[in-house]
Amino acid sequence: MLEARSLTKDYPSGDQRLTVLRDVSFVIPDGARVAIVGPSGSGKTTLLGLLAGLDTPSAGTVVLDGADIGRLDEDARAKVRGEKVGFVFQSFQLIPSLSALENVQVPLELRGERDAAGRARDLLARVGLSEREHHLPAQLSGGEQQRVAIARAFVNRPKLLFADEPTGNLDATTGQRIIELLETLNRDAGTTIVLVTHDLGLAGRMQRVIRLRDGAVVEDTARAA
Protein backbone atom coordinates (compact mmCIF):
# COMPACT_ATOMS: atom_id res chain seq x y z
CA MET A 1 0.00 0.00 0.00
CA LEU A 2 2.78 2.44 0.89
CA GLU A 3 6.52 2.46 0.35
CA ALA A 4 9.14 5.01 1.40
CA ARG A 5 12.41 4.74 -0.50
CA SER A 6 15.42 6.60 0.91
CA LEU A 7 13.37 9.66 1.88
CA THR A 8 15.39 12.74 2.78
CA LYS A 9 14.09 16.21 3.60
CA ASP A 10 16.20 19.27 4.27
CA TYR A 11 15.64 23.01 4.44
CA PRO A 12 17.91 26.02 3.98
CA SER A 13 19.17 27.44 7.27
CA GLY A 14 21.34 30.48 6.74
CA ASP A 15 24.20 29.36 4.48
CA GLN A 16 23.72 25.70 5.44
CA ARG A 17 21.09 22.97 5.05
CA LEU A 18 19.08 21.59 7.97
CA THR A 19 18.32 17.90 7.46
CA VAL A 20 15.01 16.88 9.06
CA LEU A 21 14.78 13.37 7.57
CA ARG A 22 17.62 11.23 6.29
CA ASP A 23 17.41 8.08 4.15
CA VAL A 24 14.10 6.76 5.56
CA SER A 25 12.88 3.51 3.96
CA PHE A 26 10.10 1.04 4.77
CA VAL A 27 7.15 -0.81 3.22
CA ILE A 28 3.64 -0.81 4.72
CA PRO A 29 1.26 -3.54 3.48
CA ASP A 30 -2.43 -3.12 2.75
CA GLY A 31 -4.64 -3.08 5.86
CA ALA A 32 -1.81 -2.55 8.37
CA ARG A 33 -1.96 -0.31 11.45
CA VAL A 34 1.36 1.48 11.96
CA ALA A 35 2.53 4.02 14.54
CA ILE A 36 5.41 6.41 13.92
CA VAL A 37 6.95 7.48 17.23
CA GLY A 38 9.95 9.41 18.48
CA PRO A 39 10.89 12.52 20.48
CA SER A 40 9.83 16.01 19.45
CA GLY A 41 11.91 17.20 16.52
CA SER A 42 12.65 13.69 15.26
CA GLY A 43 10.86 14.30 11.94
CA LYS A 44 7.58 12.45 12.54
CA THR A 45 5.15 15.05 11.22
CA THR A 46 7.46 15.90 8.32
CA LEU A 47 7.52 12.22 7.37
CA LEU A 48 3.73 11.99 7.57
CA GLY A 49 3.37 14.96 5.23
CA LEU A 50 5.74 13.39 2.70
CA LEU A 51 3.95 10.04 2.82
CA ALA A 52 0.58 11.73 2.25
CA GLY A 53 1.86 13.80 -0.66
CA LEU A 54 1.30 17.05 1.20
CA ASP A 55 5.00 17.89 0.79
CA THR A 56 7.79 16.77 -1.52
CA PRO A 57 11.09 15.18 -0.42
CA SER A 58 14.52 16.62 -1.14
CA ALA A 59 15.49 13.12 -2.24
CA GLY A 60 13.86 9.71 -2.36
CA THR A 61 10.51 8.35 -3.43
CA VAL A 62 7.04 7.67 -2.02
CA VAL A 63 4.95 5.00 -3.76
CA LEU A 64 1.29 5.09 -2.71
CA ASP A 65 -0.88 2.23 -3.93
CA GLY A 66 1.40 1.74 -6.93
CA ALA A 67 1.74 5.43 -7.82
CA ASP A 68 5.10 7.20 -7.53
CA ILE A 69 3.65 10.46 -6.22
CA GLY A 70 6.93 12.31 -6.75
CA ARG A 71 6.44 11.94 -10.50
CA LEU A 72 2.98 13.53 -10.38
CA ASP A 73 2.20 17.23 -10.69
CA GLU A 74 0.22 18.90 -7.91
CA ASP A 75 -3.14 18.35 -9.60
CA ALA A 76 -2.44 14.64 -10.02
CA ARG A 77 -1.23 14.34 -6.40
CA ALA A 78 -4.40 16.08 -5.23
CA LYS A 79 -6.44 13.60 -7.25
CA VAL A 80 -4.65 10.64 -5.61
CA ARG A 81 -5.21 12.16 -2.17
CA GLY A 82 -8.87 12.80 -2.90
CA GLU A 83 -9.47 9.24 -4.10
CA LYS A 84 -7.26 7.20 -1.80
CA VAL A 85 -6.17 9.17 1.28
CA GLY A 86 -7.81 10.45 4.44
CA PHE A 87 -5.99 12.76 6.87
CA VAL A 88 -6.80 13.54 10.51
CA PHE A 89 -4.95 16.66 11.62
CA GLN A 90 -3.91 17.29 15.21
CA SER A 91 -5.81 20.59 15.20
CA PHE A 92 -8.94 18.95 13.65
CA GLN A 93 -9.18 21.69 10.95
CA LEU A 94 -12.95 21.71 10.92
CA ILE A 95 -14.64 24.62 9.12
CA PRO A 96 -16.05 26.71 12.01
CA SER A 97 -19.05 28.07 10.12
CA LEU A 98 -20.27 24.60 9.08
CA SER A 99 -22.15 22.05 11.16
CA ALA A 100 -20.70 18.64 11.95
CA LEU A 101 -22.77 17.15 9.13
CA GLU A 102 -21.67 19.80 6.64
CA ASN A 103 -18.01 19.37 7.59
CA VAL A 104 -18.23 15.65 6.82
CA GLN A 105 -20.11 16.31 3.56
CA VAL A 106 -17.48 18.68 2.13
CA PRO A 107 -15.15 16.06 0.55
CA LEU A 108 -18.10 14.35 -1.15
CA GLU A 109 -19.52 17.60 -2.46
CA LEU A 110 -16.12 18.59 -3.86
CA ARG A 111 -16.18 15.34 -5.84
CA GLY A 112 -19.75 15.95 -6.99
CA GLU A 113 -21.04 12.72 -5.48
CA ARG A 114 -24.70 12.02 -4.92
CA ASP A 115 -26.30 11.58 -1.50
CA ALA A 116 -23.46 13.36 0.29
CA ALA A 117 -25.72 14.09 3.26
CA GLY A 118 -26.79 10.44 3.56
CA ARG A 119 -23.22 9.14 3.61
CA ALA A 120 -22.15 11.86 6.03
CA ARG A 121 -25.00 10.96 8.40
CA ASP A 122 -23.99 7.30 8.24
CA LEU A 123 -20.40 8.12 9.23
CA LEU A 124 -21.51 10.42 12.05
CA ALA A 125 -23.72 7.62 13.34
CA ARG A 126 -20.76 5.23 13.29
CA VAL A 127 -18.73 7.63 15.41
CA GLY A 128 -21.66 8.15 17.80
CA LEU A 129 -22.60 11.70 16.83
CA SER A 130 -26.02 11.37 15.22
CA GLU A 131 -27.54 13.71 17.79
CA ARG A 132 -24.85 16.36 17.24
CA GLU A 133 -24.92 16.60 13.44
CA HIS A 134 -26.32 20.15 13.38
CA HIS A 135 -23.90 21.53 15.97
CA LEU A 136 -21.07 23.86 14.98
CA PRO A 137 -17.49 22.89 15.97
CA ALA A 138 -17.50 25.50 18.76
CA GLN A 139 -20.49 23.70 20.29
CA LEU A 140 -18.66 20.35 20.39
CA SER A 141 -16.13 19.03 22.88
CA GLY A 142 -12.58 18.24 21.79
CA GLY A 143 -13.39 14.55 21.57
CA GLU A 144 -16.51 15.23 19.52
CA GLN A 145 -14.57 17.46 17.13
CA GLN A 146 -11.97 14.72 16.71
CA ARG A 147 -14.70 12.20 15.91
CA VAL A 148 -16.12 14.58 13.27
CA ALA A 149 -12.61 14.87 11.80
CA ILE A 150 -12.29 11.08 11.69
CA ALA A 151 -15.71 10.74 10.04
CA ARG A 152 -14.68 13.33 7.44
CA ALA A 153 -11.42 11.47 6.81
CA PHE A 154 -13.29 8.19 6.24
CA VAL A 155 -16.21 9.55 4.18
CA ASN A 156 -14.42 8.96 0.86
CA ARG A 157 -13.65 5.38 1.92
CA PRO A 158 -9.88 5.96 1.70
CA LYS A 159 -7.49 3.09 1.23
CA LEU A 160 -5.05 4.86 3.52
CA LEU A 161 -5.63 7.04 6.60
CA PHE A 162 -2.94 9.30 8.05
CA ALA A 163 -3.44 10.73 11.55
CA ASP A 164 -1.21 13.28 13.30
CA GLU A 165 -1.43 12.89 17.10
CA PRO A 166 -5.10 11.76 16.99
CA THR A 167 -5.31 11.61 20.80
CA GLY A 168 -2.93 14.48 21.55
CA ASN A 169 -5.58 17.03 22.57
CA LEU A 170 -7.89 14.62 24.37
CA ASP A 171 -8.35 13.35 27.91
CA ALA A 172 -7.52 9.70 28.60
CA THR A 173 -11.12 8.42 28.41
CA THR A 174 -11.90 10.20 25.14
CA GLY A 175 -8.51 9.18 23.73
CA GLN A 176 -9.31 5.54 24.45
CA ARG A 177 -12.59 5.88 22.56
CA ILE A 178 -10.76 7.37 19.58
CA ILE A 179 -8.28 4.46 19.58
CA GLU A 180 -11.14 1.95 19.60
CA LEU A 181 -12.87 3.86 16.80
CA LEU A 182 -9.76 3.78 14.61
CA GLU A 183 -9.38 0.06 15.21
CA THR A 184 -13.03 -0.56 14.34
CA LEU A 185 -12.86 1.45 11.13
CA ASN A 186 -9.60 -0.31 10.19
CA ARG A 187 -11.19 -3.70 10.77
CA ASP A 188 -14.51 -2.97 9.09
CA ALA A 189 -13.22 -1.03 6.06
CA GLY A 190 -9.78 -2.61 5.70
CA THR A 191 -8.21 0.85 5.67
CA THR A 192 -4.46 1.06 6.20
CA ILE A 193 -3.72 3.39 9.14
CA VAL A 194 -0.46 5.28 9.61
CA LEU A 195 -0.33 7.60 12.60
CA VAL A 196 2.14 9.80 14.43
CA THR A 197 1.86 9.76 18.22
CA HIS A 198 3.60 10.45 21.51
CA ASP A 199 1.01 8.20 23.18
CA LEU A 200 2.75 4.91 23.95
CA GLY A 201 -0.59 3.30 24.79
CA LEU A 202 -1.89 4.14 21.33
CA ALA A 203 1.35 3.00 19.68
CA GLY A 204 1.10 -0.29 21.56
CA ARG A 205 -2.31 -0.94 20.00
CA MET A 206 -0.88 -0.73 16.50
CA GLN A 207 0.50 -3.77 14.69
CA ARG A 208 3.85 -2.12 14.04
CA VAL A 209 5.92 0.72 15.47
CA ILE A 210 8.49 2.72 13.49
CA ARG A 211 10.72 4.80 15.76
CA LEU A 212 12.56 7.91 14.56
CA ARG A 213 15.43 9.75 16.15
CA ASP A 214 17.23 12.72 14.59
CA GLY A 215 15.41 12.15 11.32
CA ALA A 216 16.37 8.50 10.87
CA VAL A 217 14.63 5.17 11.55
CA VAL A 218 16.27 3.61 14.60
CA GLU A 219 13.74 0.84 15.23
CA ASP A 220 11.02 -0.91 13.23
CA THR A 221 9.18 -3.59 15.15
CA ALA A 222 6.01 -5.62 14.71
CA ARG A 223 3.79 -6.37 17.70
CA ALA A 224 3.86 -9.99 18.83
CA ALA A 225 0.68 -11.89 17.96
C-alpha positions in Angstrom: 0.0 0.0 0.0 2.8 2.4 0.9 6.5 2.5 0.3 9.1 5.0 1.4 12.4 4.7 -0.5 15.4 6.6 0.9 13.4 9.7 1.9 15.4 12.7 2.8 14.1 16.2 3.6 16.2 19.3 4.3 15.6 23.0 4.4 17.9 26.0 4.0 19.2 27.4 7.3 21.3 30.5 6.7 24.2 29.4 4.5 23.7 25.7 5.4 21.1 23.0 5.1 19.1 21.6 8.0 18.3 17.9 7.5 15.0 16.9 9.1 14.8 13.4 7.6 17.6 11.2 6.3 17.4 8.1 4.2 14.1 6.8 5.6 12.9 3.5 4.0 10.1 1.0 4.8 7.2 -0.8 3.2 3.6 -0.8 4.7 1.3 -3.5 3.5 -2.4 -3.1 2.8 -4.6 -3.1 5.9 -1.8 -2.6 8.4 -2.0 -0.3 11.4 1.4 1.5 12.0 2.5 4.0 14.5 5.4 6.4 13.9 6.9 7.5 17.2 9.9 9.4 18.5 10.9 12.5 20.5 9.8 16.0 19.4 11.9 17.2 16.5 12.7 13.7 15.3 10.9 14.3 11.9 7.6 12.4 12.5 5.2 15.1 11.2 7.5 15.9 8.3 7.5 12.2 7.4 3.7 12.0 7.6 3.4 15.0 5.2 5.7 13.4 2.7 3.9 10.0 2.8 0.6 11.7 2.3 1.9 13.8 -0.7 1.3 17.1 1.2 5.0 17.9 0.8 7.8 16.8 -1.5 11.1 15.2 -0.4 14.5 16.6 -1.1 15.5 13.1 -2.2 13.9 9.7 -2.4 10.5 8.3 -3.4 7.0 7.7 -2.0 4.9 5.0 -3.8 1.3 5.1 -2.7 -0.9 2.2 -3.9 1.4 1.7 -6.9 1.7 5.4 -7.8 5.1 7.2 -7.5 3.6 10.5 -6.2 6.9 12.3 -6.8 6.4 11.9 -10.5 3.0 13.5 -10.4 2.2 17.2 -10.7 0.2 18.9 -7.9 -3.1 18.4 -9.6 -2.4 14.6 -10.0 -1.2 14.3 -6.4 -4.4 16.1 -5.2 -6.4 13.6 -7.2 -4.6 10.6 -5.6 -5.2 12.2 -2.2 -8.9 12.8 -2.9 -9.5 9.2 -4.1 -7.3 7.2 -1.8 -6.2 9.2 1.3 -7.8 10.5 4.4 -6.0 12.8 6.9 -6.8 13.5 10.5 -4.9 16.7 11.6 -3.9 17.3 15.2 -5.8 20.6 15.2 -8.9 18.9 13.6 -9.2 21.7 10.9 -13.0 21.7 10.9 -14.6 24.6 9.1 -16.0 26.7 12.0 -19.1 28.1 10.1 -20.3 24.6 9.1 -22.1 22.1 11.2 -20.7 18.6 11.9 -22.8 17.2 9.1 -21.7 19.8 6.6 -18.0 19.4 7.6 -18.2 15.7 6.8 -20.1 16.3 3.6 -17.5 18.7 2.1 -15.2 16.1 0.6 -18.1 14.3 -1.1 -19.5 17.6 -2.5 -16.1 18.6 -3.9 -16.2 15.3 -5.8 -19.7 16.0 -7.0 -21.0 12.7 -5.5 -24.7 12.0 -4.9 -26.3 11.6 -1.5 -23.5 13.4 0.3 -25.7 14.1 3.3 -26.8 10.4 3.6 -23.2 9.1 3.6 -22.2 11.9 6.0 -25.0 11.0 8.4 -24.0 7.3 8.2 -20.4 8.1 9.2 -21.5 10.4 12.0 -23.7 7.6 13.3 -20.8 5.2 13.3 -18.7 7.6 15.4 -21.7 8.2 17.8 -22.6 11.7 16.8 -26.0 11.4 15.2 -27.5 13.7 17.8 -24.8 16.4 17.2 -24.9 16.6 13.4 -26.3 20.2 13.4 -23.9 21.5 16.0 -21.1 23.9 15.0 -17.5 22.9 16.0 -17.5 25.5 18.8 -20.5 23.7 20.3 -18.7 20.4 20.4 -16.1 19.0 22.9 -12.6 18.2 21.8 -13.4 14.5 21.6 -16.5 15.2 19.5 -14.6 17.5 17.1 -12.0 14.7 16.7 -14.7 12.2 15.9 -16.1 14.6 13.3 -12.6 14.9 11.8 -12.3 11.1 11.7 -15.7 10.7 10.0 -14.7 13.3 7.4 -11.4 11.5 6.8 -13.3 8.2 6.2 -16.2 9.5 4.2 -14.4 9.0 0.9 -13.7 5.4 1.9 -9.9 6.0 1.7 -7.5 3.1 1.2 -5.0 4.9 3.5 -5.6 7.0 6.6 -2.9 9.3 8.0 -3.4 10.7 11.5 -1.2 13.3 13.3 -1.4 12.9 17.1 -5.1 11.8 17.0 -5.3 11.6 20.8 -2.9 14.5 21.5 -5.6 17.0 22.6 -7.9 14.6 24.4 -8.3 13.3 27.9 -7.5 9.7 28.6 -11.1 8.4 28.4 -11.9 10.2 25.1 -8.5 9.2 23.7 -9.3 5.5 24.4 -12.6 5.9 22.6 -10.8 7.4 19.6 -8.3 4.5 19.6 -11.1 1.9 19.6 -12.9 3.9 16.8 -9.8 3.8 14.6 -9.4 0.1 15.2 -13.0 -0.6 14.3 -12.9 1.5 11.1 -9.6 -0.3 10.2 -11.2 -3.7 10.8 -14.5 -3.0 9.1 -13.2 -1.0 6.1 -9.8 -2.6 5.7 -8.2 0.8 5.7 -4.5 1.1 6.2 -3.7 3.4 9.1 -0.5 5.3 9.6 -0.3 7.6 12.6 2.1 9.8 14.4 1.9 9.8 18.2 3.6 10.5 21.5 1.0 8.2 23.2 2.8 4.9 23.9 -0.6 3.3 24.8 -1.9 4.1 21.3 1.3 3.0 19.7 1.1 -0.3 21.6 -2.3 -0.9 20.0 -0.9 -0.7 16.5 0.5 -3.8 14.7 3.8 -2.1 14.0 5.9 0.7 15.5 8.5 2.7 13.5 10.7 4.8 15.8 12.6 7.9 14.6 15.4 9.7 16.1 17.2 12.7 14.6 15.4 12.2 11.3 16.4 8.5 10.9 14.6 5.2 11.5 16.3 3.6 14.6 13.7 0.8 15.2 11.0 -0.9 13.2 9.2 -3.6 15.1 6.0 -5.6 14.7 3.8 -6.4 17.7 3.9 -10.0 18.8 0.7 -11.9 18.0 
